[in-house]
Amino acid sequence: MHFRHADAIWSDYPELTAGALYATGVGAGVDVGPRATAYTARAAARLAGATESAFPEVLAWRRAFSRMGLKPTQYRCAAESLLRRLRKEGTLPRIHPVVDLCNAISVAYAVPVAVLDADRIAGPLLEVRHARGDEHYTTFGGATEHPAPGEVIFADSAGRAHARRWTNRQSGHSAVGEHTSTFFVVAEAMHDDGAQAVPELLKTVAEELAAHWPSADPTAAVLTSSSREFVFGC
């Protein structure tokens, strides 16, 4: 499987730094609560000094959403939504150990992190690109939507959109469940320090996966405008 951002995405958003990680042999029966709590505590400490809307990581995505023609306070990147929930409720939802870890790491770095069931992605290509309008997206409620032409999506080779509005909303089709064993993780940053934050975030995710699931054997890569493709699951 190949993962990449289309040339038009790099052209329109040259400030983007992206990273991807693939891991196998990961199950649901592990307690990641203490580690997830440690990462959310980092985020909570930062939120005590300022709301998430003032974070440079969030502001950079708000600017990107505005350039996509979206109202940033209506459509938020995933990291902002999680930070907002953490600030208001004091906790994050518990979904699956890997998702819980990645959500906690996401708020610690204020960087959007997508976690997909890799077996639910139709190869040979998963690409972040502008929608043509004929792609299909499955909501978490099971409904089918068709992203509008020009919307930034995660599209696989079968024309299925695994995320809408870029980092705003993932698909129910590739949502992680208790039987998921192969994981594909994507982290994307737009802020000035993204080139430093994304590699560190990926390293953190890889270390946590290896610590909790010794057989996971995660592989990761940072993607930039000069190194654009990650090959996984081969």
Disulfide bonds with the S-S distance in Angstrom:
none
